[in-house]
């Protein structure tokens, strides 16, 4: 379960980084990519914290 949370954290950071890269290169910010990446990150982060505390 911890590995799943870490995987979500890594995927979230990667998606957000891709969204920032896309925004800089194309000049067209993609808020959907940022929201999805942030959602993955937060879900994974809280999952890891919940597993560590419980």
Secondary structure by P-SEA (a helix, b strand, c coil): caaaaaaaaaaaaaaaaaaaaaaaacccccaaaaaaaaaaaaaaaaaaaaaaac
